[in-house]
Amino acid sequence: MTRCVFAVPGDLATPTGGYVYARKILPLLAERLRVEICPLPAGFPLASEAELHEAAATLAARDAPGTVFFIDGLAYGTLPVSTLKALKRPIVALVHHPLGLEEGLTSSERAHLLKKEDEALDLARHVVAPSQGTARELTRLFGVPAGKITVAEPGILRGARAQGASAGQPLHIVSVGSLAPRKGYGVLIDALNEVRDLSWRATIAGSLDRSPETAALVRRRLSEYWFEERVRLAGQLAEATLSALYTSADVFALASLYEGYGMAFAEAMAHGLPVIASGEGAVSDTVPSSAGFVCATGDVAAFAGALRSLLSNPALRREKAEGAWRHGQTLPDWGRTADTIAQVLERIAE
């Protein structure tokens, strides 16, 4: 049986899409591979020299015959070339999206991360990406050959079809994602202000601790617009509670700036919700036009226009909801995701 050393930085319980992906596939990979979790320091991708040395020692200690390293991109993209070249066993990198495209970086940090990831990806035997959009970015930015990349789309949270608000109640808009710069909540809230004349309420579900500065900005913007009673910050939700939230909604809206896949968009469609989206990367691949609208990144007017269209036109809302439901039923489950990855790891280990 192939021995897979899965190396991941920080706490595997972290409430972001990349860590959810890892938590879902690991037990499924363990059904056909000998999986060992290899914790790396939490400072990645901007790890200190001490953390880089610790990571090198941790990986070297697991470099045994019959092993394939499966390294999460949050760490892989900034591991020193010397560390990677020292490993005798093959490496498969799991890249959710290029590190240098994250929001909130300085120009020097962005350039550093792109350079380091370019160097690291050249040394990977193979790369797993969550979407065709991310695969294209890896080829465009780093010249990774298409034949060296396997796309393993995330499985998704499924649940009952959305029922929406009760008759006579405000329509319910739901947004899901950690309150972090890349999720574009400032755009969403500004767009909600443009449609404040319509009857709606909104729930934002996502970690309030991931970026305290962003959470504070969102709270301040809600206060400025007097939205405290119309927009609820629900925090991080358990899966069952999150599924129930989707089911209670009429519209899903998330103004991301960039997504390597966009799991929340997929989950919303799997619950039959019409989607208003934005963002570079994989967003336009994840959300088909039959299921909603993909707006230009950061375009408040376009996002507000899409909101107004869905909120004020019940027939259009039903049409997009039906398209979302149909598309959602075609999306993969985690078993398929894990099977795709396991095939790669077994092949590379041979």
C-alpha positions as CSV (number, residue, x, y, z in Angstrom):
1,M,0.0,0.0,0.0
2,T,1.3,3.4,-1.0
3,R,2.5,5.6,2.0
4,C,1.2,9.1,1.6
5,V,2.7,11.8,3.8
6,F,0.2,14.7,3.8
7,A,2.0,17.9,5.0
8,V,-0.1,20.8,6.0
9,P,0.7,24.0,8.0
10,G,-1.1,25.1,11.1
11,D,-4.3,23.7,12.5
12,L,-6.2,21.3,10.3
13,A,-9.5,22.5,11.9
14,T,-9.0,26.0,10.4
15,P,-12.4,27.1,8.9
16,T,-11.3,27.9,5.4
17,G,-12.0,26.1,2.1
18,G,-8.5,24.7,1.7
19,Y,-8.6,23.1,5.2
20,V,-12.2,21.8,4.7
21,Y,-10.9,20.2,1.5
22,A,-8.1,18.5,3.4
23,R,-10.4,17.3,6.2
24,K,-12.8,15.8,3.8
25,I,-10.4,13.9,1.6
26,L,-8.0,12.6,4.2
27,P,-10.3,9.8,5.7
28,L,-11.3,8.8,2.2
29,L,-7.7,8.6,1.0
30,A,-6.9,6.5,4.1
31,E,-9.3,3.8,2.7
32,R,-6.8,3.0,0.0
33,L,-3.5,4.6,1.0
34,R,-1.4,4.6,4.2
35,V,-1.9,8.2,5.1
36,E,0.2,10.1,7.6
37,I,-0.5,13.6,8.6
38,C,2.6,15.7,8.8
39,P,2.0,19.0,10.7
40,L,4.1,22.0,9.6
41,P,4.5,25.3,11.4
42,A,1.6,27.7,11.3
43,G,3.5,30.7,9.9
44,F,3.2,29.7,6.2
45,P,3.1,31.2,3.7
46,L,5.1,33.9,5.4
47,A,7.1,31.6,7.6
48,S,10.1,32.7,9.6
49,E,13.5,31.2,9.1
50,A,13.1,29.1,12.2
51,E,9.8,27.7,10.9
52,L,11.4,27.0,7.5
53,H,14.2,25.0,9.2
54,E,11.6,23.2,11.3
55,A,9.6,22.3,8.3
56,A,12.7,21.0,6.5
57,A,13.6,18.7,9.4
58,T,10.0,17.5,9.8
59,L,9.8,16.5,6.1
60,A,13.2,14.9,6.1
61,A,12.3,12.7,9.0
62,R,9.5,11.2,6.9
63,D,11.5,10.7,3.7
64,A,11.4,6.9,3.7
65,P,11.1,4.3,0.8
66,G,7.7,3.8,-0.6
67,T,6.6,7.3,0.3
68,V,4.9,10.0,-1.8
69,F,4.8,13.5,-0.3
70,F,1.4,15.3,-0.7
71,I,2.1,18.9,0.4
72,D,-0.5,21.6,0.8
73,G,0.2,24.6,-1.3
74,L,-0.1,27.0,1.6
75,A,3.3,25.7,2.6
76,Y,4.6,24.1,-0.6
77,G,4.8,27.4,-2.5
78,T,7.3,28.9,-0.1
79,L,9.4,25.9,1.0
80,P,13.1,26.6,0.1
81,V,14.4,24.9,-3.1
82,S,17.1,23.3,-1.0
83,T,14.4,21.6,1.2
84,L,12.5,20.2,-1.7
85,K,15.6,19.0,-3.6
86,A,16.8,17.2,-0.4
87,L,13.7,15.0,-0.4
88,K,14.4,11.7,-2.2
89,R,10.7,10.7,-2.6
90,P,8.3,12.2,-5.2
91,I,6.2,15.2,-4.3
92,V,2.7,16.1,-5.3
93,A,1.6,19.6,-4.6
94,L,-2.0,20.5,-3.7
95,V,-2.5,24.1,-4.9
96,H,-5.8,25.7,-4.1
97,H,-4.8,29.0,-5.7
98,P,-1.5,30.9,-6.3
99,L,-0.3,32.4,-3.0
100,G,0.7,35.7,-4.6
101,L,-2.8,36.3,-5.6
102,E,-4.1,36.6,-2.1
103,E,-5.5,39.9,-1.0
104,G,-3.9,42.1,1.6
105,L,-0.3,41.5,0.5
106,T,2.3,44.2,0.0
107,S,3.8,44.4,-3.5
108,S,7.1,43.0,-2.2
109,E,5.3,40.1,-0.5
110,R,3.3,39.4,-3.6
111,A,6.5,39.3,-5.8
112,H,8.3,37.1,-3.2
113,L,5.5,34.6,-3.1
114,L,5.1,34.4,-6.9
115,K,8.8,33.8,-7.3
116,K,9.0,31.2,-4.6
117,E,6.0,29.3,-5.9
118,D,7.4,29.3,-9.4
119,E,10.6,27.7,-8.1
120,A,8.8,25.2,-6.0
121,L,6.3,24.0,-8.6
122,D,9.2,23.3,-11.0
123,L,10.3,20.6,-8.5
124,A,6.9,18.9,-8.0
125,R,6.4,15.6,-9.8
126,H,2.7,16.5,-10.2
127,V,0.1,19.1,-9.1
128,V,-3.5,18.7,-7.9
129,A,-5.7,21.7,-8.3
130,P,-9.4,22.2,-7.3
131,S,-10.6,23.7,-10.6
132,Q,-9.8,24.2,-14.2
133,G,-9.5,27.9,-13.4
134,T,-6.7,27.3,-11.0
135,A,-5.0,24.9,-13.4
136,R,-5.0,27.6,-16.1
137,E,-3.5,30.1,-13.6
138,L,-0.7,27.7,-12.8
139,T,0.1,27.3,-16.4
140,R,-0.2,31.1,-17.1
141,L,1.8,32.3,-14.1
142,F,4.3,29.5,-13.6
143,G,4.4,27.6,-16.9
144,V,3.3,24.3,-15.3
145,P,2.4,22.0,-18.2
146,A,-1.2,21.0,-18.4
147,G,-0.2,17.4,-18.4
148,K,1.4,17.8,-15.0
149,I,-1.9,19.0,-13.4
150,T,-4.9,17.0,-12.3
151,V,-8.1,18.8,-11.4
152,A,-9.9,17.3,-8.4
153,E,-13.0,19.5,-7.8
154,P,-14.2,19.6,-4.2
155,G,-17.1,17.6,-3.0
156,I,-19.9,19.8,-1.7
157,L,-22.3,20.1,1.2
158,R,-25.7,19.0,0.0
159,G,-29.1,19.5,1.6
160,A,-32.8,20.2,1.1
161,R,-33.8,22.5,-1.8
162,A,-34.1,26.1,-0.7
163,Q,-37.6,27.2,0.4
164,G,-36.9,30.9,0.9
165,A,-38.7,33.3,3.0
166,S,-42.3,32.8,4.1
167,A,-45.0,34.8,2.4
168,G,-45.1,38.4,3.5
169,Q,-41.6,38.2,4.9
170,P,-38.5,40.0,3.5
171,L,-36.5,37.9,1.0
172,H,-33.5,36.3,2.6
173,I,-30.0,36.9,1.1
174,V,-27.2,34.6,2.3
175,S,-23.5,35.0,2.0
176,V,-20.9,32.4,3.2
177,G,-17.2,32.8,3.7
178,S,-14.7,33.9,6.3
179,L,-14.6,37.7,6.9
180,A,-11.3,38.2,5.1
181,P,-10.2,40.7,2.4
182,R,-10.5,38.3,-0.5
183,K,-14.2,37.7,0.1
184,G,-15.1,41.2,-0.9
185,Y,-17.7,41.9,1.8
186,G,-17.3,45.7,1.4
187,V,-18.6,45.3,-2.2
188,L,-21.5,43.2,-1.0
189,I,-22.5,45.7,1.7
190,D,-22.2,48.7,-0.6
191,A,-24.4,46.8,-3.1
192,L,-27.0,46.1,-0.5
193,N,-27.1,49.8,0.3
194,E,-28.0,50.4,-3.4
195,V,-31.0,48.2,-3.0
196,R,-32.1,49.2,0.5
197,D,-35.5,50.3,-0.9
198,L,-36.4,46.7,-1.5
199,S,-37.6,44.2,1.1
200,W,-34.8,41.9,2.2
201,R,-32.7,40.7,5.1
202,A,-29.3,39.1,4.9
203,T,-27.1,36.7,6.8
204,I,-23.4,36.5,6.5
205,A,-22.0,33.2,7.7
206,G,-18.2,32.8,8.2
207,S,-15.4,33.1,10.7
208,L,-15.1,36.5,12.4
209,D,-11.6,35.6,13.7
210,R,-9.8,34.9,10.5
211,S,-9.1,38.6,9.8
212,P,-10.2,40.8,12.8
213,E,-9.5,43.9,10.7
214,T,-11.9,42.8,8.0
215,A,-14.6,41.9,10.6
216,A,-14.2,45.3,12.2
217,L,-14.5,47.0,8.8
218,V,-17.7,45.0,8.0
219,R,-19.2,46.0,11.4
220,R,-18.4,49.6,10.8
221,R,-19.9,49.6,7.3
222,L,-23.1,48.0,8.6
223,S,-23.3,50.6,11.3
224,E,-22.8,53.5,8.8
225,Y,-25.6,52.1,6.7
226,W,-27.9,51.4,9.7
227,F,-28.0,47.8,8.6
228,E,-27.4,46.2,12.1
229,E,-31.1,44.9,12.1
230,R,-31.1,43.9,8.4
231,V,-27.8,42.0,8.2
232,R,-26.8,39.3,10.7
233,L,-23.3,38.2,11.2
234,A,-23.7,34.5,12.1
235,G,-20.1,33.5,12.5
236,Q,-18.7,30.1,11.6
237,L,-21.5,27.5,11.4
238,A,-21.5,23.7,11.7
239,E,-22.4,21.9,8.5
240,A,-26.0,21.0,9.5
241,T,-26.7,24.6,10.5
242,L,-25.1,26.0,7.4
243,S,-27.2,23.7,5.2
244,A,-30.3,24.9,7.0
245,L,-29.3,28.4,6.4
246,Y,-29.0,27.8,2.6
247,T,-32.4,26.2,2.7
248,S,-33.9,29.3,4.4
249,A,-32.6,31.6,1.7
250,D,-33.9,33.1,-1.5
251,V,-30.6,34.4,-3.0
252,F,-26.9,33.7,-2.5
253,A,-24.5,36.6,-2.9
254,L,-20.8,36.7,-2.5
255,A,-18.6,39.4,-4.0
256,S,-15.2,37.6,-3.9
257,L,-12.2,39.1,-5.5
258,Y,-10.6,35.7,-6.3
259,E,-11.4,32.1,-5.8
260,G,-9.5,28.9,-6.6
261,Y,-12.8,27.1,-6.9
262,G,-15.6,28.8,-4.8
263,M,-17.0,26.0,-2.6
264,A,-19.7,28.3,-1.2
265,F,-21.1,29.0,-4.7
266,A,-21.2,25.3,-5.4
267,E,-23.0,24.6,-2.1
268,A,-25.5,27.3,-2.7
269,M,-26.3,25.9,-6.1
270,A,-26.6,22.4,-4.7
271,H,-29.3,23.8,-2.4
272,G,-31.1,25.4,-5.4
273,L,-30.2,29.0,-4.7
274,P,-29.7,31.5,-7.5
275,V,-26.2,33.0,-7.2
276,I,-24.8,36.4,-7.6
277,A,-21.0,36.1,-7.8
278,S,-17.8,37.9,-8.7
279,G,-14.1,37.2,-8.7
280,E,-11.1,36.3,-10.8
281,G,-9.8,32.7,-11.0
282,A,-12.4,29.9,-11.2
283,V,-15.6,31.8,-10.4
284,S,-16.9,32.0,-13.9
285,D,-16.2,28.3,-14.3
286,T,-18.0,27.4,-11.1
287,V,-21.1,29.5,-11.6
288,P,-22.9,29.0,-15.0
289,S,-25.1,31.7,-16.4
290,S,-28.1,29.4,-16.0
291,A,-27.7,29.6,-12.2
292,G,-27.2,33.3,-11.7
293,F,-24.9,36.2,-12.5
294,V,-21.1,36.6,-12.4
295,C,-20.3,40.3,-12.1
296,A,-17.0,42.1,-12.7
297,T,-14.7,42.0,-9.7
298,G,-15.2,44.9,-7.4
299,D,-18.1,46.4,-9.5
300,V,-20.6,47.6,-6.9
301,A,-23.1,48.9,-9.5
302,A,-23.1,45.6,-11.4
303,F,-23.5,43.6,-8.2
304,A,-26.4,45.9,-7.0
305,G,-28.0,45.6,-10.4
306,A,-28.0,41.8,-10.2
307,L,-29.4,41.9,-6.7
308,R,-32.2,44.2,-7.8
309,S,-33.0,41.9,-10.8
310,L,-33.4,38.8,-8.6
311,L,-35.1,40.5,-5.7
312,S,-37.7,42.3,-7.7
313,N,-38.4,39.7,-10.4
314,P,-39.9,36.5,-9.0
315,A,-40.0,34.8,-12.4
316,L,-36.3,35.4,-13.0
317,R,-35.5,34.3,-9.4
318,R,-37.3,31.0,-10.1
319,E,-35.6,30.5,-13.4
320,K,-32.1,31.0,-11.9
321,A,-33.0,28.8,-8.9
322,E,-34.1,26.0,-11.2
323,G,-30.8,26.3,-13.2
324,A,-28.8,26.3,-10.0
325,W,-30.6,23.2,-8.7
326,R,-30.0,21.3,-12.0
327,H,-26.4,22.3,-12.1
328,G,-25.9,21.5,-8.4
329,Q,-27.0,17.9,-8.9
330,T,-24.1,17.4,-11.4
331,L,-21.4,18.5,-8.9
332,P,-19.0,15.8,-7.4
333,D,-19.1,14.3,-4.0
334,W,-16.0,13.9,-1.8
335,G,-15.6,10.3,-2.7
336,R,-15.0,11.2,-6.4
337,T,-12.5,13.9,-5.3
338,A,-10.6,11.5,-3.1
339,D,-10.6,8.8,-5.8
340,T,-9.1,11.2,-8.3
341,I,-6.3,12.2,-5.9
342,A,-5.6,8.7,-4.8
343,Q,-5.1,7.6,-8.4
344,V,-2.5,10.4,-8.9
345,L,-0.7,9.5,-5.7
346,E,-0.6,5.8,-6.5
347,R,0.7,6.5,-10.0
348,I,3.4,8.9,-8.8
349,A,4.6,6.5,-6.1
350,E,5.2,3.7,-8.5
